[in-house]
Amino acid sequence: ASVGVFYKEIKNPIFTRRTEDVVYRGIPLDVLSRPENADKGTLLGLELNIEQQFVNLPQPFDGLGASLNLTFIDSEVDVFGREEDNLPFFRQPDTIGNVSLFYALGRFEARVAVSYRDAYLQGIGGDTSEDVYFDERTQVDLKVSFDATDRFSLFGELQNINDASRREYQGRPSRLYADEIYSWTALFGASYAF
């Protein structure tokens, strides 16, 4: 088990500024996105971790285990032209969590993991109604590996088996900006150490 506290002060962080209904180099655009620098930002966080293998269980269940990781973050950023707004730091969710159940015994290991991430600010607009956020997301992954020898291993992974979509909203969650569904991804392979 572990507990960690962190504080970061970042000067001139880069963010994406979104401007709607603008003319750029003589071309009318619905939306113009460009990188800019903010004045400064701060992050204060708390990390909690615990991992436990249940070795006291009878065989073959003594390979079972669980791990939990939670991170809580309070952040803010000062953006030129938006000094009065209380903006969270870019791409920084307030809460991140991971829970996994695993079975590790001998040369075999299997792990199912659930990852959660809170919504976070992606792009800054002219005011809070134009700011773009990535919505909260929960993803489930599965990984299996087998060490056939001390040097040769086989592995397989299924990522996003719950088909979690990547949603963006503008200003507030009810104003859907984009909803992209990528389904699951499978990876299989082998590794050999020389």
Secondary structure in CASP SS format (residue, H / E / C, confidence):
PFRMAT SS
TARGET T0000
AUTHOR 0000-0000-0000
METHOD secondary structure of the structure
MODEL  1
A C 1.00
S E 1.00
V E 1.00
G E 1.00
V E 1.00
F E 1.00
Y E 1.00
K E 1.00
E E 1.00
I E 1.00
K E 1.00
N C 1.00
P C 1.00
I E 1.00
F E 1.00
T E 1.00
R E 1.00
R E 1.00
T E 1.00
E E 1.00
D E 1.00
V E 1.00
V E 1.00
Y E 1.00
R C 1.00
G C 1.00
I E 1.00
P E 1.00
L E 1.00
D E 1.00
V E 1.00
L E 1.00
S E 1.00
R E 1.00
P E 1.00
E E 1.00
N E 1.00
A C 1.00
D C 1.00
K E 1.00
G E 1.00
T E 1.00
L E 1.00
L E 1.00
G E 1.00
L E 1.00
E E 1.00
L E 1.00
N E 1.00
I E 1.00
E E 1.00
Q E 1.00
Q E 1.00
F C 1.00
V C 1.00
N C 1.00
L C 1.00
P C 1.00
Q C 1.00
P C 1.00
F H 1.00
D H 1.00
G H 1.00
L E 1.00
G E 1.00
A E 1.00
S E 1.00
L E 1.00
N E 1.00
L E 1.00
T E 1.00
F E 1.00
I E 1.00
D E 1.00
S E 1.00
E E 1.00
V E 1.00
D E 1.00
V C 1.00
F C 1.00
G C 1.00
R C 1.00
E C 1.00
E C 1.00
D C 1.00
N C 1.00
L E 1.00
P C 1.00
F C 1.00
F C 1.00
R C 1.00
Q C 1.00
P C 1.00
D C 1.00
T E 1.00
I E 1.00
G E 1.00
N E 1.00
V E 1.00
S E 1.00
L E 1.00
F E 1.00
Y E 1.00
A E 1.00
L E 1.00
G C 1.00
R C 1.00
F E 1.00
E E 1.00
A E 1.00
R E 1.00
V E 1.00
A E 1.00
V E 1.00
S E 1.00
Y E 1.00
R E 1.00
D C 1.00
A C 1.00
Y E 1.00
L E 1.00
Q E 1.00
G E 1.00
I E 1.00
G C 1.00
G C 1.00
D C 1.00
T H 1.00
S H 1.00
E H 1.00
D C 1.00
V E 1.00
Y E 1.00
F E 1.00
D C 1.00
E C 1.00
R E 1.00
T E 1.00
Q E 1.00
V E 1.00
D E 1.00
L E 1.00
K E 1.00
V E 1.00
S E 1.00
F E 1.00
D E 1.00
A C 1.00
T C 1.00
D C 1.00
R C 1.00
F E 1.00
S E 1.00
L E 1.00
F E 1.00
G E 1.00
E E 1.00
L E 1.00
Q E 1.00
N C 1.00
I C 1.00
N C 1.00
D C 1.00
A C 1.00
S C 1.00
R E 1.00
R E 1.00
E E 1.00
Y E 1.00
Q E 1.00
G C 1.00
R C 1.00
P C 1.00
S C 1.00
R C 1.00
L E 1.00
Y E 1.00
A E 1.00
D E 1.00
E E 1.00
I C 1.00
Y C 1.00
S C 1.00
W C 1.00
T E 1.00
A E 1.00
L E 1.00
F E 1.00
G E 1.00
A E 1.00
S E 1.00
Y E 1.00
A C 1.00
F C 1.00
END
